[in-house]
Amino acid sequence: MQITVDDAVKELIMKEGQDYRVCTACSGPALVPITMKMPKESDIKIPIGNNTLYVSIVQASYIDRVSIDMVYDPDRFFTCSALEAFR
């Protein structure tokens, strides 16, 4: 399973200097900092500079690319009923 990461996503992660995760949200795959959704042991780990992009094993079965349009609006993230525990 090969997942490519767009340059804009790599730039975001390196600029922010923190790890990110692609997880499942109500609207589909969401790219969020791990401070919003912690990684799981089953995640696929992709090194990005000094940081890591974690991809949920669930999402990894559906996506082959991580793009900047997956960046999730924090206000929408917390309104998703699937993520109520993080409110």
Stockholm file with secondary structure:
# STOCKHOLM 1.0

chainA/1-87         MQITVDDAVKELIMKEGQDYRVCTACSGPALVPITMKMPKESDIKIPIGNNTLYVSIVQASYIDRVSIDMVYDPDRFFTCSALEAFR
#=GR chainA/1-87 SS CCCEECHHHHHHHHHHTSCEEEEEETTEEEEEETTTSCCCTTSEEEEETTEEEEECHHHHTTCSEECGGGBCCHHHHTTCGGGGGGC
#=GC SS_cons        CCCEECHHHHHHHHHHTSCEEEEEETTEEEEEETTTSCCCTTSEEEEETTEEEEECHHHHTTCSEECGGGBCCHHHHTTCGGGGGGC
//
